[in-house]
Amino acid sequence: MEIRKSIFSLRSGHEILLVSVLTCSLAGTALGQVAATPGENSGALSSRQESKDGMSPGATSQSILSLADRAFRDGDQKKAIAILARLSENDGVSHFAAGAMLVEHKAYADAAREFGLARKTYKDPYLAGYDETLAYVNAEDFANAIRTANELLNQGYQTAELAEVAASAYRKSGQTQEAYNALRLATHLSPKSEDAYVEMCEIVLEKENYDLGMEIANIGLTNLPNSERLYVQRGVMHAMKGQFGEAQEDFAKSAELAPNEVLPDVALGLIAIQTGHLDQSVQNLRRAAERHPDSYLAQYWLSNALLRSGAAPDSKDGDEMLHALEVSVRLNPNYWHSRADLGKALLERDQVDRAIVELQKASDLNPKATSPIYLLAQAYRKKGETARARELMSRVSTMQTEEREAMPQATLKTIGQGTEGGAADQPKKQTPINKP
């Protein structure tokens, strides 16, 4: 039978999302192809009467999977998992199908268990183990993900994709050096593994080892000369070293290679801000916002460039700035910088109640930032609520002065780390498993 393949893609903030792609419908053809041979029928019920879950005596693996699928479609996940527990331990094909079904319904911990059972007897133990590892990562069970990945690697399944997944689990669990070592293994096993080079750059960027980051990016570009992502990484390293001319060249090359990607265009705008070319920054970021209308980051930095270039609240540029902030918030409600700046812009326009809403949400999203609290104090004072304003100012005075705010260089750094300032616009690329 044809089996289900899995595609895993990494997003900024390093969240790992599992997407199941069926080569045939689990509810239809695929279930019908689960062979009901005597060897696979050992999971039949021994009861002489139909059980409460609707299973008849002598139920086959096919009927167990069908009933579990029906329970899922009826919204009864607990019942579906209980039904799947009736599968024979030695039926690797059915356990693999069960794991795929559970992944589809985002029951990752249970999926990992099924893939683990499948690994014992399934015709492709590597594929079952790989999906087991990924399911553990999605279940945020990083210890078991690491354990499973290392078991497979030690059994001789030396693949770059597996090493990369192990690296993701290590990073998620705070084991940065182990993650770096796993990524080095990935590039050794597959010198054209773009994801591995990019993630190695992200790690050394976090450590502020920009020279090593340049070396990694250069090695990666030797093997992948048309990688727009590695040009972005090298451009960020240049920028963090104050080499803005070289950074601009790398970002421009990245934009040329991938005109549909937002990060190179935004990075070019940030370089112009950093070097004091404000008119150029507005032009670059306006173009970025037009080319990428669904990018909250392009909208946010367009508003920032307009503000820096002197846009007044009652001017055309001021209206464009306000609109860009409103769009940025709509596209990513969890990006606190956009909310804080929108609150400030509304406050300047005497829209105090709206400003308070945005500033409060910004403060909730990042309680360590003092600027939204300070602006909230101003808003309440403007509203005549002086006691509340004094309380907020007291909080500001006791907080640390260092705020987690993304100035141009810092934001270039977060772009290099794949976070785009704290959330994702675009998924990173990762190759599907090409297993039969």
N, C-alpha and C positions, 0 to 999 in steps of 0.2 A: 504494500500500500504506500501511497504518498504520505509523507508525514508533515506535520506542522513545522514551519521554520520560524525562528524568532529574530527580530531586529531590535537591537538595543541602541539607543542614542543617548549621549550625555548632554545635559543642559547646564547653563550658568547657574551658579550656586551649587553646582555639582550634584544636582539631583539626577538620579538615574531612573529613567522611565522605560518600562518594558512594553513593547507593542507587539502583539501577536498577529501574524499574517498567515491566513489559512490558504493552503493550496487546494483544499476541498472543504466543504462545509462540515463542521463538527456535528451539527444536528442531523445531517443527511448522509451524503456519500461516505464521508470519512468513517462514521460510526458503522455504516453498513459494511465497510471493508475490514473491520476488526474481525479476524477469522474466528469462527466459532468451532475450532477444532477441539478434539478431546483434550489436547495439552493446554489449550487456552480456556477450556470450559471448567477448569478445576476450581474456578471462583464461583461456581453455582451455589445457590442456597441449599442448605441441607434440610431446611424446614419443609414439612409436608403441606403447610398451609401458606397462603399468600400473606406476606408480612404487612405491617402497618404502612410501610413506605410504598406499597403498591407492587412489590416484586413477587412474581409467581414462583412456584417451586422449580428448581433447576435453572434458575436465571443464568444466562450466559454473560460473558464480559460485555458483549455488545448491548444487551438489554440493561445492564448496570450503568453503562456509560450513557445510554439514552435516557434512563430515568433520572440520572444525576443532572444531565443537561436540561431536562424538563423542570426539575426542581429549581435550577438556577434561573431559568426563564420565568418561573413563577415567583421569584424573589425570595426563595427559601434556601439561603446559602448553607445554613446549618444542616438541613436535611440532605442537601446535595453532597456535602462532605461525608456525612454518615453513610450514604449510599456507596460512595467511592471506596470507603473503608472495607467493603465486601469483596473487592477485587482480590484475586489470588496473588499471593506474594511473588510468585514466580512468573507472572504474566507481564513481562517488560513492555510489550507493545501497548497494552491497555493502561499501565501505569504512566507511560509517556503521554498517551492521549489524555489521561486524567490531569496530568501536570499542565498540559497545554490549555485544557478547559479552565483550570483554576487560575492560570495566568490571565486568561481573557476576562475573568471576573475579579482580578486584582487580589485574589487570595494567595499572596505570594509565599507565606510561610508553609501553607499546606501544599502549594505547588512544589516547593523545594523538597518536601518529604516524598511526594510522588515521583519526582525526577530521581531522587536518591534510590527509591525502590526500583525504578526502571533501570538504573545503571547496573544493577546486578545481573540482569538477564537480557537487556535490550541489545539489539544487533549492533548498535553504535553507542558504546558506553561513553565515548568522549562527548558526543552531542548531548546525551542525557546529563552528564556531569557538568558540562558547560552551562546548560540551562538551569541546573540545580544551583550552581554558583550565582548566576544572575538573579535567580529568584530570591536567594538569601540576601543579596545586596538590596533588592527592592523591598524586602521585608525588614531591612535595616538590621539584619543579623550578621554583622560584619565578621564576627569571630568564626562562624560556620562557613561563611563565604570564603574566607582566607584558608580555612582548613580544607575545604573541598578543592579549591584551586590548587593548593600545594599537593594534595593527594594526586590529582591528575597530572601535574607537572612531574612529580616524582615517579609516576607510572609510565613516563615517556611521552606524554601528550604535550610536547613542547611547541606551543603555538603563541604567536604574538597577541592574538585576541584574548586568550586566557590570561596571559601575563598582564594585559591592560586592565582586565576586570579585577584581577588580584590587586593591582595598584589602586584602583578606585576604592576597593574595600579598605585597603590600608590607609588611604587618605581620609576616608570617612571616619575611621576609628582613631585618627590622630597620629598614625605611625608614618610620618613623612619620609624618613630615610628608607624604610622598607618599601614605600610606594615608589620612591625614586629608583631603588634597585630593581624593582619589578619592571619599571618602564625601560630601564637600560637593557634588561633581558629582552623585552619586546622589540627594541630597535636592533638588537643582535640577531634575533630570530627573523625579523623582517625589517631590513633597512629602509623600506619605503612605508613604514607605519607612521603616517602623519600624526595621528592622535597621540602616539607615544612621545614624539618630539615636542608637540605642543604642550602636553601635560608636564613634561620635564621642564620646559621653559616656565610654566606657571609656578612650579615648585621653587625653582631658584629665584624667580621674581619675588615670591613671598619672603625668601631669605635675603633679598636685596643683593644677590650675587650676580650682578649684571654682566660681568665679563664671562662667567660660565654660561649664562643665558645666551650671550652672543655666540659662543662656541657651539652650543647645542643647535641654535637656529642655523648657523652656517653649515654644520654637518647635515642637518635635515634638508637644507636647500640644495646641497650637493646631490642628494639622492632624489629630492623632489623639487626640481627647479621652478615648477609652476604652482607651488603651494602658496596661495594668497594668505593662508593662516600663518604660515611661518614668516612671511614678510611682515605681517602685523606684529608678531612676536619680536622679531629683530628690530622693528621700528620702535616698539615700546622700550626695548633695552637701550637703544640709542637715546631716546627721549629722557629716560631716567638718568643717563650719564650726561645730559645737557647737550647732546649732539643733535640739535634740532634739524639741521640741514639733512643729515643722513636719515633721520627719522622720517622727514617729509618725503624723501625719495622712496623709502620702503613702503610707506603708506600709499603713495601714488602708484607704485608698482602693484601693490595688492589690489587697489581699486581698478587698475587696468585689467588685471587677471580675473577679477570677480566683480563686475559692475553691479551685480544684484545684491552684493553683501553690504550691510550698513556700516560695519565697524571701520573699514578703511576711510569711508567718507567722513564719519564723525571724527576719527582720529586726525584727519587733515584739518578739520575745523579747530580742534583743540590745539594743534601745533600753532596755528595762526594766532589763537588767543594767547598762547604762552609767549610767542615772540612779539606780541604787541601789534600785530596786523589785524586790527579789529574789523575793518571793512572787508578784508579778505575772509575773515572768520565767519562773518554774517553771510557772505556770498556762498562759502563752502557749506555751511550748515543749513542754509535755506535750500540749497540744491539737495543736500542729504535728506531733508524733511520731505521734499517733493518726490524724490526717487524712492523713499522708504516711508510712505505715509502711515504704516503700522508700527513704526519704531518709536517707542516712548523716549528713547535716549536721544534720537535726532531732534525730536520736538523740544525736549528739555534744554539741550545745549544750544539750540537756535534761540530760545528765549534768553538764555544766559548771555549769548553773544550780543543780542539786541540790547539788553540791559547795559552791558559794558560799553556799548557804542553810544550810549546816551539817550536811549528811547524814553521819552516822557510819557506819563500816564495818559495824557490827552492827545497824543500824537498817533499817526498811522502806524509807526513802528511800535508804539506802546500797545496799541490794539492787537497787533500781530504777536507781540510777546505774550499778552494775556491769553490769546487764543491757543498759542503753542503750549502754554502751561496747562490749560484746560484739557487739551487733547492728550498731553503726556499723562496726566492723572487718569484720564479715562482709559488709556491703553494699559497702564500699569498702576493700579490703585495702591500698591504696596511700596512704591518708590517714594520715600519720605522727602527727598530733596525737592521733587516736583510739587508736592503738597505744601511744603514750607514756603517755597518761592511763590506759589499761587496765593497762599494766605497773605504774604507780604504785599503782593501786587493788589489784592483786593482791599487790604487795609489802606493802601495809598489812595485808593479810589473811594474811601469812606464806606465801603460795603462791609461793615464791621461784623455783622452776624455770619455772613459767608466766610469771612476771614477766620473767625474763631473756629468754625467747623473744620476748615482745612488745617489750621495750625494745631488743633487738638489731635487730629488724626496723625499728623506728622510727628508730634511728640509721642504718641502711643506707639508708632512704628519704630522710633528710635529714642527711647527714654534717656539715653546718655547725651543727646544733642541739646545744647543750651539755646541755640538760636530760635527754635520754635517756641520755647517757653518764654524767652525774652519778648518775642513778638506778641505772644498771647497776653503778656502783662500790659503791653502797649494797647492792645485791642480792648482789654477790660477797662483800662484807664480812660480810653476814649469813650467807652460806653457808660462811664460814670461809676463803675464798680471798683472803687479804689481799694477796698479791703482785699478783694480777690487779686488785684494787680500787685499789691504789696506782698501777698503770700507767694505769688509766682516769682517776683524779684528776689525774695529771700531764698527760694530754691535755686535760682540761677547763681547767686553769690556763694552757695555752698557746694556747687558742682565743680568738677574739674574744668579748667579752662580749655583743655584740649578737646575739640569736638571732632566727631567722625564725619567731617564734611569733605566732599570730593572736590578739591581744587583741581585745576587742569592736569598737572602732572600726576596727582593721585588717581584721577579718573583714567588717564592713560594706563596706569598700572593695573587698575581693575579690569580694563579692557583686555590687557595682556593675560590676566588671570581668568578670562572667560566669564566674568560675572556681570559685565556692563553696569557697574555701579550697584550691584546687589540683586539683579534679577536678569532673566534671560530674554533676549529678542530672538535669537536664532539658535537652533540645535546644532551641536557639534555633529560631525559626520562620523559614522562608524559602519564598517562593512557588514552586511548580513552574513550569517552563517551559510556557507554553500555546501550544506551536507544533504545527502539524499534521505 
